[in-house]
Every structure is written in structure tokens, then in C-alpha cells.
Amino acid sequence: MPSQEEIFAKVQEALVDALGVDDDEVTPEATLTGDLDAESIDFLDIVFRLEKSFDIKIERGELFPEDILSNTDYVEDGKVNAEGLAKLKERMPFADLSRFETNPQVQNLGKQLTVADMCAFVEHKLSA
């Protein structure tokens, strides 16, 4: 199992390559869509690069569970309800969703997913 520093370095490299940002912009606190301007299409490239770097398989919706965010059982008027939040926490144990919970607008989730969350995701995948 790689160290946290090694995981961060590979995640940083994947994000720099996928997003065309400078490595000094990719800090643990940086948000993927807010700070690094990642768009939904970029997540495919990011997933591909992470799979290659860490020799892992990332299933569709595993990193960013669109199926929950587009399900009317979990989303009402653009906001994730309590049941949806519980599902997100279950599916995204690697992410700190506390800020998202204060304003659970669907479009806010991507803005709050950080580089540290990505590192935690990889660590979670490698330890599984």
C-alpha cells in the first residue's frame, strides 16, 4: 500500500494531466470543479488516469454517484433529501459531506469534492 504522500503525488499528477492545471494549484483543499475547473467530461479522464496509476478499477458512478443525484426518490426541487444524503454517505465514505449537508443542492456536490477526498477515495479502493 502506497503512503499518503505517494497517493497524493499520483492523484496530483493525474489531475495536472487531465485538467491542464499547474501542480501548485492541486492542493489537498482544492475543489475539483470550484478551484480546478473540472467539468463532467474531465471526470472520465481523471478516472482513467487513476485506474492506470494505481492499477485499480473504478466502476461508473463509484466516485461520483450520478444515479443518486438524478433519482427523484432522493432529490426534490434540486436538493438531496435526508434519504439521499444517507445514500451518498454510504456510497462515498471517503468524502467529507458535512459542508454539502448545509446546502445539499445537487450542483454543489462537485464543487465541494476536494483533492483530499480523491486521495481518500484511492486509499479506500486500495484497502478494499
C-alpha positions in Angstrom: 0.0 0.0 0.0 1.5 3.4 -1.0 1.9 6.1 1.6 -0.4 9.1 1.8 2.3 11.2 0.2 2.7 8.8 -2.7 -1.1 8.6 -3.2 -1.3 12.4 -3.2 1.6 12.7 -5.7 -0.1 10.3 -8.2 -3.5 12.0 -7.7 -1.9 15.4 -8.2 -0.2 14.2 -11.4 -3.4 12.7 -12.7 -5.3 16.0 -12.1 -2.5 18.1 -13.6 -2.5 16.0 -16.7 -6.3 15.7 -17.0 -7.1 19.3 -16.2 -4.1 21.2 -17.6 -3.5 23.0 -14.2 -0.2 23.7 -12.5 0.8 21.2 -9.8 0.9 24.0 -7.2 -2.8 24.5 -7.8 -3.6 20.9 -6.8 -3.5 21.2 -3.0 -5.5 18.9 -0.7 -8.0 21.6 0.0 -8.6 22.5 -3.7 -12.1 21.6 -5.0 -12.3 19.7 -8.3 -14.9 21.8 -10.0 -14.7 25.0 -8.0 -10.9 25.6 -7.8 -9.6 23.3 -10.6 -12.5 23.9 -13.1 -13.1 20.2 -13.7 -16.1 19.6 -15.9 -18.2 16.4 -16.0 -16.3 15.2 -19.1 -13.0 15.6 -17.2 -14.0 13.0 -14.7 -13.8 10.3 -17.3 -10.2 11.3 -18.0 -9.4 11.6 -14.2 -10.9 8.1 -13.6 -8.9 6.6 -16.5 -5.7 8.1 -15.1 -6.3 7.0 -11.6 -7.1 3.5 -12.7 -3.8 3.4 -14.7 -1.7 5.0 -11.9 -2.9 2.7 -9.1 -3.9 -0.4 -11.1 -7.5 -0.2 -9.8 -10.9 -0.5 -11.4 -13.3 2.3 -10.8 -16.9 1.5 -11.7 -19.2 4.1 -13.3 -20.8 6.1 -10.6 -18.5 4.9 -7.8 -16.5 8.2 -7.5 -19.4 10.5 -8.3 -22.8 8.7 -7.9 -24.9 10.3 -10.6 -27.6 7.6 -10.1 -28.4 9.0 -6.7 -28.2 12.6 -7.8 -30.6 12.0 -10.6 -33.1 9.8 -8.7 -36.4 11.5 -7.8 -36.6 9.4 -4.6 -33.5 11.2 -3.3 -33.7 14.6 -5.0 -36.6 17.1 -4.6 -36.5 20.6 -6.2 -32.8 20.2 -6.9 -31.9 19.3 -3.3 -30.8 16.0 -2.0 -33.2 14.9 0.8 -32.3 13.1 4.0 -32.6 9.6 2.5 -30.4 10.7 -0.4 -27.8 12.1 1.9 -27.7 8.8 3.8 -27.2 7.0 0.4 -24.4 9.4 -0.6 -22.6 8.9 2.8 -22.9 5.1 2.2 -21.6 5.3 -1.3 -19.0 8.0 -0.6 -17.4 7.0 2.7 -14.2 8.7 1.5 -15.7 12.2 1.2 -16.4 14.8 3.8 -20.0 15.7 3.1 -20.5 18.0 6.1 -20.3 21.2 4.0 -22.6 19.7 1.3 -25.2 18.8 4.0 -25.6 22.5 4.9 -26.9 23.3 1.4 -27.5 20.0 -0.4 -28.1 21.4 -3.9 -27.2 18.7 -6.4 -24.8 21.0 -8.3 -22.9 21.8 -5.1 -21.6 18.3 -4.6 -19.0 18.6 -7.3 -18.0 22.0 -6.1 -17.2 20.5 -2.7 -15.3 17.4 -3.7 -11.7 18.1 -2.9 -8.3 16.7 -3.9 -8.1 15.2 -0.3 -11.4 13.4 -1.0 -9.9 12.0 -4.2 -6.9 10.8 -2.2 -9.1 9.2 0.4 -11.1 7.5 -2.4 -8.0 6.0 -3.8 -6.9 4.9 -0.3 -10.3 3.4 0.2 -10.1 1.5 -3.1 -6.6 0.2 -2.4 -7.5 -1.1 1.0 -10.7 -2.9 -0.2 
